[in-house]
Amino acid sequence: MHRQAPNPPVQQPRPGDRQPRPPRVVWKFTDWAAI
């Protein structure tokens, strides 16, 4: 009973890949830079 689901492979975040920083970190960084 082998059934292949038509769902595409989920792209999991890898530590080596570049990930977009969350807006919270950017906001804190900009706030700190402004000070």
N, CA, C and O atoms as a GROMACS GRO file, in nm:
protein
  140
    1MET      N    1   0.086  -0.120   0.000
    1MET     CA    2   0.000   0.000   0.000
    1MET      C    3   0.089   0.124   0.000
    1MET      O    4   0.106   0.190   0.103
    2HIS      N    5   0.145   0.156  -0.117
    2HIS     CA    6   0.231   0.273  -0.128
    2HIS      C    7   0.158   0.380  -0.206
    2HIS      O    8   0.136   0.367  -0.327
    3ARG      N    9   0.119   0.486  -0.138
    3ARG     CA   10   0.046   0.594  -0.206
    3ARG      C   11   0.129   0.721  -0.203
    3ARG      O   12   0.168   0.768  -0.097
    4GLN      N   13   0.155   0.777  -0.321
    4GLN     CA   14   0.234   0.901  -0.327
    4GLN      C   15   0.139   1.021  -0.325
    4GLN      O   16   0.053   1.033  -0.412
    5ALA      N   17   0.154   1.107  -0.228
    5ALA     CA   18   0.069   1.226  -0.219
    5ALA      C   19   0.117   1.331  -0.319
    5ALA      O   20   0.237   1.349  -0.337
    6PRO      N   21   0.023   1.402  -0.384
    6PRO     CA   22   0.059   1.505  -0.483
    6PRO      C   23   0.108   1.634  -0.418
    6PRO      O   24   0.124   1.736  -0.485
    7ASN      N   25   0.131   1.629  -0.287
    7ASN     CA   26   0.176   1.752  -0.218
    7ASN      C   27   0.322   1.780  -0.254
    7ASN      O   28   0.404   1.688  -0.256
    8PRO      N   29   0.355   1.906  -0.284
    8PRO     CA   30   0.494   1.941  -0.318
    8PRO      C   31   0.583   1.929  -0.195
    8PRO      O   32   0.533   1.938  -0.083
    9PRO      N   33   0.712   1.909  -0.213
    9PRO     CA   34   0.804   1.898  -0.100
    9PRO      C   35   0.810   2.028  -0.021
    9PRO      O   36   0.828   2.136  -0.078
   10VAL      N   37   0.794   2.018   0.109
   10VAL     CA   38   0.797   2.139   0.193
   10VAL      C   39   0.942   2.186   0.209
   10VAL      O   40   1.030   2.108   0.245
   11GLN      N   41   0.965   2.313   0.181
   11GLN     CA   42   1.101   2.367   0.194
   11GLN      C   43   1.127   2.402   0.340
   11GLN      O   44   1.071   2.498   0.392
   12GLN      N   45   1.213   2.325   0.405
   12GLN     CA   46   1.244   2.352   0.545
   12GLN      C   47   1.364   2.447   0.554
   12GLN      O   48   1.460   2.432   0.478
   13PRO      N   49   1.360   2.543   0.646
   13PRO     CA   50   1.470   2.638   0.660
   13PRO      C   51   1.598   2.569   0.705
   13PRO      O   52   1.599   2.499   0.806
   14ARG      N   53   1.705   2.588   0.629
   14ARG     CA   54   1.834   2.526   0.666
   14ARG      C   55   1.924   2.630   0.731
   14ARG      O   56   1.921   2.747   0.692
   15PRO      N   57   2.003   2.590   0.830
   15PRO     CA   58   2.092   2.686   0.898
   15PRO      C   59   2.192   2.749   0.802
   15PRO      O   60   2.238   2.860   0.826
   16GLY      N   61   2.228   2.678   0.695
   16GLY     CA   62   2.328   2.729   0.601
   16GLY      C   63   2.267   2.827   0.502
   16GLY      O   64   2.336   2.914   0.450
   17ASP      N   65   2.136   2.812   0.475
   17ASP     CA   66   2.072   2.900   0.377
   17ASP      C   67   2.046   3.038   0.438
   17ASP      O   68   2.026   3.051   0.559
   18ARG      N   69   2.046   3.140   0.352
   18ARG     CA   70   2.020   3.277   0.402
   18ARG      C   71   1.870   3.295   0.420
   18ARG      O   72   1.792   3.273   0.326
   19GLN      N   73   1.828   3.334   0.539
   19GLN     CA   74   1.686   3.353   0.567
   19GLN      C   75   1.658   3.502   0.591
   19GLN      O   76   1.740   3.572   0.650
   20PRO      N   77   1.542   3.550   0.545
   20PRO     CA   78   1.505   3.690   0.569
   20PRO      C   79   1.481   3.715   0.717
   20PRO      O   80   1.408   3.641   0.782
   21ARG      N   81   1.544   3.818   0.770
   21ARG     CA   82   1.529   3.846   0.914
   21ARG      C   83   1.387   3.893   0.943
   21ARG      O   84   1.327   3.963   0.862
   22PRO      N   85   1.333   3.856   1.058
   22PRO     CA   86   1.198   3.898   1.095
   22PRO      C   87   1.191   4.049   1.111
   22PRO      O   88   1.291   4.111   1.145
   23PRO      N   89   1.074   4.110   1.088
   23PRO     CA   90   1.061   4.257   1.098
   23PRO      C   91   1.093   4.308   1.238
   23PRO      O   92   1.136   4.422   1.254
   24ARG      N   93   1.072   4.224   1.338
   24ARG     CA   94   1.099   4.267   1.476
   24ARG      C   95   1.248   4.297   1.493
   24ARG      O   96   1.285   4.400   1.549
   25VAL      N   97   1.333   4.208   1.445
   25VAL     CA   98   1.478   4.228   1.459
   25VAL      C   99   1.519   4.353   1.382
   25VAL      O  100   1.599   4.433   1.431
   26VAL      N  101   1.464   4.370   1.262
   26VAL     CA  102   1.499   4.487   1.181
   26VAL      C  103   1.455   4.614   1.252
   26VAL      O  104   1.530   4.712   1.257
   27TRP      N  105   1.334   4.613   1.309
   27TRP     CA  106   1.284   4.732   1.378
   27TRP      C  107   1.373   4.764   1.498
   27TRP      O  108   1.408   4.880   1.520
   28LYS      N  109   1.410   4.661   1.575
   28LYS     CA  110   1.496   4.685   1.691
   28LYS      C  111   1.631   4.737   1.646
   28LYS      O  112   1.688   4.828   1.708
   29PHE      N  113   1.683   4.680   1.538
   29PHE     CA  114   1.815   4.723   1.489
   29PHE      C  115   1.809   4.870   1.445
   29PHE      O  116   1.899   4.948   1.476
   30THR      N  117   1.703   4.906   1.371
   30THR     CA  118   1.691   5.044   1.323
   30THR      C  119   1.673   5.138   1.441
   30THR      O  120   1.731   5.247   1.444
   31ASP      N  121   1.593   5.096   1.541
   31ASP     CA  122   1.570   5.181   1.658
   31ASP      C  123   1.702   5.203   1.732
   31ASP      O  124   1.733   5.314   1.774
   32TRP      N  125   1.779   5.095   1.747
   32TRP     CA  126   1.907   5.107   1.818
   32TRP      C  127   2.002   5.198   1.740
   32TRP      O  128   2.075   5.279   1.798
   33ALA      N  129   2.000   5.183   1.605
   33ALA     CA  130   2.089   5.264   1.522
   33ALA      C  131   2.047   5.412   1.533
   33ALA      O  132   2.133   5.501   1.535
   34ALA      N  133   1.917   5.437   1.539
   34ALA     CA  134   1.869   5.575   1.548
   34ALA      C  135   1.918   5.638   1.679
   34ALA      O  136   1.952   5.757   1.682
   35ILE      N  137   1.921   5.561   1.784
   35ILE     CA  138   1.966   5.614   1.913
   35ILE      C  139   2.118   5.639   1.905
   35ILE      O  140   2.178   5.684   2.002
   0.00000   0.00000   0.00000
